[in-house]
């Protein structure tokens, strides 16, 4: 009886050990068949013959960030697919090897990954179908401000035998094609889009419309004449001998040129004939000279406007508002200068003050056109 009992107990022990051993044996098999790591091969740098960027950073902005990138068929079963580490690190390493930084790669490129996934399913005996999808955008930072460049979306469907992990090759091809796409985009748009410009260049031009019959545009070689004063001379209540209406304006345009953004500012310095007048009895050389110096003051102030813009250190991201601000400030300065001129000379009646202003203004005009200012 004792022997039979012992045998029974041993039998139960054996029965308990068998399921435990089965579980222990099954665990490693489960881990191997349900998780696959995607390993990207290092691509030869010769893939890109000419490029002017390097990948500074990769950002994972997918709905489910991390290392996971989809599901594949492995060992006849569905398995999760992931990188060995985060997608940022893996893609940065791959792209940095494909397009290494060198003396020509001046643009630090930031790539945002919005979507990257590989999904497969069994389609029959030894037959697997799959789809790979990629969606990225490119930007860089200019003066610490983000500049959006372009984007790239692609997808591919494929069929493979179960024993050929073709998804590795197609993943590498799509990631490499991403840099090829950006290289082509950059080469096509260089010198054509402000987003790639690295420097701002100011160019000034004086505009003189010879066909404008009511306007005299400033020309140091062409002083005013009394025939330019066509306005009504008998202003009611006016005690002045003459008046000249001078002003200035600008028009701007910008365009890329090489690595620069050229901002061209066309300057109009003018006198309006229909708003300028002189009494018949006051049309003499002295009065005309006083009015000419008003015109010269406007020209001098415009030169200050140009210098203020150069000192302002305009940025590519926001140059227009600064130009408008400097224009308004210079316009106010012009009005103050004109008032000071009339006030100190008594509108030309104070001969000594008029002579002093004449010397001062003439010297500044000479400096502008001789390049000494």
C-alpha positions in Angstrom: 0.0 0.0 0.0 2.8 2.4 0.8 4.5 1.7 -2.5 1.3 2.4 -4.5 0.8 5.7 -2.7 4.3 6.9 -3.4 3.9 6.0 -7.1 0.7 7.9 -7.3 2.4 11.0 -5.8 5.3 10.8 -8.2 2.9 10.5 -11.1 1.1 13.7 -10.0 4.4 15.5 -9.7 5.4 14.5 -13.2 2.1 15.7 -14.6 2.6 19.1 -12.9 6.1 19.4 -14.2 5.2 18.8 -17.9 3.0 21.9 -18.4 5.6 24.0 -16.6 8.4 22.7 -18.9 6.2 23.4 -21.9 5.6 27.0 -20.8 9.3 27.5 -20.2 10.1 26.2 -23.7 7.3 28.3 -25.3 8.4 31.7 -24.0 11.5 32.2 -26.1 9.7 31.0 -29.3 6.9 33.5 -28.7 9.3 36.4 -28.3 11.2 35.6 -31.5 8.2 35.1 -33.8 6.2 38.2 -32.6 8.8 40.9 -32.7 11.1 41.9 -35.5 13.8 44.6 -35.5 14.4 46.6 -38.7 18.1 47.2 -39.3 19.0 49.8 -41.9 22.1 49.2 -44.0 24.5 52.1 -44.4 24.2 53.6 -47.8 27.2 54.8 -49.7 27.6 58.6 -49.5 28.0 58.5 -53.3 24.2 58.3 -53.5 24.1 62.1 -53.5 26.7 63.7 -55.9 26.0 67.3 -54.9 24.1 68.6 -51.9 24.3 71.7 -49.7 22.6 70.5 -46.5 23.1 68.2 -43.6 20.5 66.7 -41.3 20.6 68.5 -38.0 17.7 66.9 -36.3 14.9 64.4 -36.9 11.6 64.9 -35.0 9.0 62.1 -34.6 5.5 63.6 -34.8 3.6 60.5 -35.6 0.4 59.6 -33.8 2.3 56.9 -31.9 5.9 58.0 -31.6 8.6 55.7 -30.5 10.5 52.8 -32.1 7.5 50.9 -33.5 6.8 51.2 -37.2 4.2 48.5 -38.0 3.7 44.8 -38.5 5.3 42.2 -40.8 5.0 38.5 -41.5 7.8 36.5 -39.9 8.0 32.7 -39.5 4.6 32.5 -40.9 3.1 34.7 -38.2 2.3 38.3 -37.8 5.0 40.2 -35.8 5.5 43.7 -34.6 8.2 45.7 -36.4 10.3 48.3 -34.7 13.7 50.0 -34.8 16.3 49.0 -32.2 15.9 52.6 -30.8 13.8 55.7 -31.4 12.9 56.7 -34.9 14.7 60.0 -34.4 18.0 58.3 -33.6 17.7 55.6 -36.3 16.8 58.0 -39.1 19.3 60.6 -38.1 22.1 58.1 -38.1 21.0 56.7 -41.5 20.6 60.1 -43.2 23.8 61.5 -41.7 25.7 58.6 -43.2 24.0 59.0 -46.5 24.6 62.8 -46.6 27.6 63.5 -44.3 28.4 67.1 -43.3 31.2 68.7 -45.3 32.4 72.2 -46.3 29.6 72.6 -48.9 26.7 71.6 -46.6 25.8 74.9 -45.1 22.1 74.4 -44.6 21.2 72.7 -41.3 18.1 70.7 -42.2 15.4 69.6 -39.7 13.1 66.8 -40.8 9.8 66.1 -39.2 8.4 62.6 -39.6 4.6 62.7 -39.7 4.1 59.1 -40.8 6.3 56.1 -41.3 4.9 52.6 -41.2 5.1 49.2 -42.8 2.2 46.8 -42.7 2.1 43.3 -44.2 -0.3 40.4 -44.5 -0.3 36.8 -45.8 -1.8 36.6 -49.2 -1.2 32.9 -49.8 1.3 30.1 -49.5 4.7 31.6 -49.4 3.2 35.0 -50.5 3.2 38.2 -48.4 1.9 41.6 -49.5 2.9 44.8 -47.9 2.6 48.6 -47.9 5.1 51.2 -46.8 4.2 54.8 -46.2 6.3 57.9 -45.5 5.3 61.5 -44.8 7.9 64.1 -43.9 8.4 67.9 -43.9 11.6 69.9 -44.1 12.6 73.2 -42.4 15.6 75.2 -41.1 16.1 78.0 -38.7 17.2 81.4 -39.9 18.0 83.9 -37.1 16.4 81.4 -34.7 13.1 81.5 -36.6 11.7 78.4 -38.3 11.5 78.5 -42.1 9.3 75.9 -43.7 10.8 74.6 -46.9 8.9 71.7 -48.5 7.4 68.3 -47.8 7.5 64.8 -49.2 4.9 62.0 -49.2 5.3 58.6 -50.8 4.0 55.1 -50.5 4.7 51.7 -52.1 3.0 48.4 -52.4 5.0 45.2 -52.8 4.7 41.4 -52.8 7.4 39.1 -51.5 8.1 35.5 -50.6 8.0 34.7 -46.9 11.7 33.9 -46.7 12.8 37.2 -48.2 12.5 40.2 -45.9 12.1 42.7 -48.7 10.7 45.3 -46.4 14.2 46.1 -45.3 15.4 47.0 -48.8 12.3 49.0 -49.7 12.6 50.9 -46.4 16.1 51.9 -47.2 15.1 52.9 -50.7 12.4 55.2 -49.5 14.5 56.9 -46.9 17.3 57.4 -49.4 14.8 58.8 -51.9 13.7 61.3 -49.3 17.1 63.0 -49.4 17.3 62.7 -53.2 13.9 64.5 -53.4 15.1 67.3 -51.1 18.4 67.7 -53.0 16.4 68.1 -56.3 14.0 70.5 -54.7 16.9 72.6 -53.3 18.8 72.6 -56.6 15.6 73.7 -58.5 14.7 76.4 -56.1 18.1 77.9 -55.3 18.0 81.6 -56.2 14.2 81.4 -56.8 12.6 81.2 -53.3 13.2 83.5 -50.4 13.0 80.6 -48.0 16.5 79.4 -49.0 18.1 82.9 -48.9 20.8 83.3 -46.2 21.6 87.1 -46.6 19.6 90.2 -47.4 21.1 92.7 -49.8 19.8 96.3 -50.1 19.8 98.0 -53.5 18.7 101.6 -54.0 17.6 103.2 -57.3 16.4 106.7 -58.1 13.3 106.7 -60.2 12.8 109.6 -62.7 9.7 109.4 -64.8 10.3 111.8 -67.7 6.8 111.4 -69.0 5.1 112.9 -65.9 4.2 116.4 -67.0 3.2 117.6 -63.5 6.3 116.4 -61.7 9.9 117.4 -61.6 12.1 114.5 -60.4 15.2 115.6 -58.5 18.3 115.9 -60.7 21.4 117.7 -59.4 22.2 118.7 -63.0 18.7 120.1 -63.6 17.8 122.9 -61.1 14.3 124.3 -60.8 13.1 127.1 -63.1 10.2 129.4 -62.7 8.3 127.6 -65.5 8.0 124.6 -63.1 5.8 126.7 -60.7 2.4 126.3 -62.3 0.1 126.5 -59.3 -2.1 129.5 -58.5 0.1 132.3 -57.4 -2.5 134.5 -55.6 -3.2 132.3 -52.6 -5.9 134.0 -50.5 -4.4 135.4 -47.3 -0.8 134.3 -48.2 2.0 136.7 -47.4 4.7 134.6 -49.0 6.4 135.3 -52.3 6.5 131.7 -53.4 6.0 128.1 -52.3 7.3 124.8 -53.6 5.8 121.4 -52.9 8.5 118.8 -52.6 8.3 115.3 -51.2 9.6 111.7 -51.6 8.3 108.2 -51.8 9.5 104.7 -52.3 8.5 101.5 -54.0 10.0 98.2 -53.2 10.4 94.7 -54.6 12.4 91.7 -53.5 13.8 88.7 -55.4 16.1 85.8 -54.6 19.6 85.9 -56.2 21.9 83.0 -55.4 22.0 82.7 -51.6 20.8 86.3 -51.2 17.4 88.0 -51.0 17.8 91.3 -52.9 15.5 94.0 -51.6 15.4 96.7 -54.3 14.1 100.1 -53.1 13.1 102.6 -55.8 13.2 106.2 -54.6 11.2 109.1 -56.0 12.3 112.6 -55.0 10.0 115.1 -56.7 8.4 118.5 -56.9 4.7 118.9 -58.0 4.3 121.7 -60.5 0.5 122.2 -60.0 1.0 122.7 -56.2 4.0 125.0 -56.5 3.6 128.7 -57.2 5.4 132.1 -57.2 4.0 135.6 -57.4 4.8 137.4 -60.6 6.5 140.3 -58.9 8.7 137.9 -56.8 10.0 135.7 -59.5 13.7 136.6 -59.1 16.9 134.6 -58.7 17.0 134.9 -54.9 13.5 133.6 -54.4 14.1 130.8 -56.8 17.3 129.8 -55.0 15.4 129.7 -51.7 12.9 127.3 -53.2 15.6 125.2 -54.8 17.2 124.7 -51.4 13.9 123.3 -50.1 14.1 120.7 -52.9 17.7 120.0 -51.9 16.7 119.5 -48.3 14.3 116.7 -49.4 17.2 115.1 -51.4 19.5 115.2 -48.3 16.9 113.7 -46.1 16.3 110.8 -48.5 20.0 110.1 -48.3 19.6 109.8 -44.5 16.7 107.4 -45.1 19.0 105.1 -47.1 21.7 105.2 -44.4 19.1 104.5 -41.7 18.0 101.4 -43.6 21.5 100.1 -43.9 22.1 100.6 -40.1 18.8 98.9 -39.3 20.2 95.5 -40.2 17.0 94.3 -41.9 16.1 90.7 -41.6 14.8 88.4 -44.4 11.9 87.4 -42.2 10.6 90.9 -41.6 12.1 93.7 -43.6 9.0 95.4 -44.9 7.7 96.7 -41.6 11.1 98.1 -40.7 11.3 99.9 -44.1 7.9 101.5 -43.5 8.9 102.6 -40.0 12.1 104.2 -41.2 10.2 105.9 -44.1 7.7 107.5 -41.7 10.5 108.6 -39.3 12.4 110.2 -42.2 9.3 111.9 -43.5 8.8 113.5 -40.2 12.5 114.5 -40.2 12.0 116.1 -43.6 9.2 118.3 -42.3 11.1 119.4 -39.3 14.1 120.3 -41.5 12.0 122.3 -43.9 10.4 124.2 -41.0 13.8 124.9 -39.5 15.1 126.2 -42.8 12.2 128.6 -43.3 12.2 129.6 -39.6 15.9 130.5 -39.4 16.0 132.3 -42.8 12.6 134.1 -42.4 11.4 132.4 -45.6 14.5 133.8 -47.4 14.2 137.4 -46.1 17.2 137.0 -43.6 20.1 137.3 -46.0 22.9 136.2 -43.7 20.9 133.1 -42.5 20.0 132.3 -46.0 23.6 132.4 -47.1 24.6 130.1 -44.2 22.0 127.6 -45.1 23.0 127.8 -48.7 26.6 126.9 -47.9 25.5 124.0 -45.6 23.0 122.5 -48.0 25.3 122.9 -51.0 28.1 121.1 -49.2 25.8 118.2 -48.3 24.5 117.8 -51.8 28.1 117.9 -53.2 29.1 115.2 -50.7 26.2 113.0 -51.8 27.2 113.0 -55.5 30.9 112.9 -54.9 30.6 109.9 -52.7 32.2 111.6 -49.6 29.1 111.2 -47.4 
